[in-house]
């Protein structure tokens, strides 16, 4: 499991940000941010919400409590074929049990054919 320091560095690099950019965002020096990212100093907890917002992830993801880098709010705002995740879940909830089982089986089928390509 990645440490908080690894996650901070990986997130920064994945977004092609320099340490100086993140430091300016947090209103601290680049040297201070470097110490947090390299584990030489403990990251103050009050920076976590700002970092989560900057990277579009949850605080739980930064802390290593979640393996999913997307928080529920950002997932619920995305659209898939013109529908939000919430409306898709609402549609699924409206199905009877037999139809829901059919949808689940179809999803599993699609996943298996996608993985074999």
Secondary structure, DSSP 4 states (H G I P E B T S, - for coil): ---HHHHHHHHHHHTT--HHHHHHHHTS-HHHHHHHHTTSSPPPGGGHHHHHHHHT--HHHHHTS-S-SS-HHHHHH-EETTEEHHHHHHHHHHS-HHHHHHHHHHHHHHHHHHHT-
